[in-house]
């Protein structure tokens, strides 16, 4: 794993978090308790802050980045990901906010200034355009993402289930790694 400081800013990774050895975490990044970062993920907090909450999993090949402060984007856009969020394989999250208990489907892109409210499921391959707000409790999908329908109780439970599953999987990986070091 590559965990790299930049301009004196060292990533802050909770001791219970897992970062795969092929992932890169750079700069002003905070990873919360029991979170996991899987193979080939890039989290680049080089020009603004990235914050990832507790029990959140960032799956293989995802890219997390931000936008710097400039005359074109005053204040820039940081990236804020809540707790118990699943970020599917190959997702791009760029300068947006994803609140708690969301599932971001594989291959989706969420752009600057967008807000994904708590309890949202975003379908695979979707595009959330800059500044768009995805309302809580719905399935959103498409290019651009549109509200499709209310989530069922079972789907809301599933979002929590996936988060818990990835904590267990992270624990298997860290346990096996610790055994190999003995």
Secondary structure as UniProt FT lines:
FT   STRAND          2..4
FT   TURN            7..8
FT   STRAND          12..13
FT   TURN            15..16
FT   STRAND          18..19
FT   TURN            21..22
FT   STRAND          24..31
FT   TURN            33..34
FT   STRAND          36..37
FT   TURN            39..40
FT   STRAND          42..52
FT   TURN            54..55
FT   STRAND          57..58
FT   TURN            60..61
FT   STRAND          63..65
FT   TURN            74..75
FT   STRAND          79..81
FT   STRAND          86..87
FT   TURN            89..90
FT   STRAND          92..94
FT   STRAND          97..98
FT   STRAND          103..104
FT   TURN            106..107
FT   STRAND          109..110
FT   TURN            112..113
FT   STRAND          115..116
FT   STRAND          121..122
FT   TURN            124..125
FT   STRAND          127..128
FT   TURN            130..131
FT   STRAND          133..134
FT   TURN            136..137
FT   STRAND          138..141
FT   TURN            144..145
FT   STRAND          146..150
FT   HELIX           153..181
//
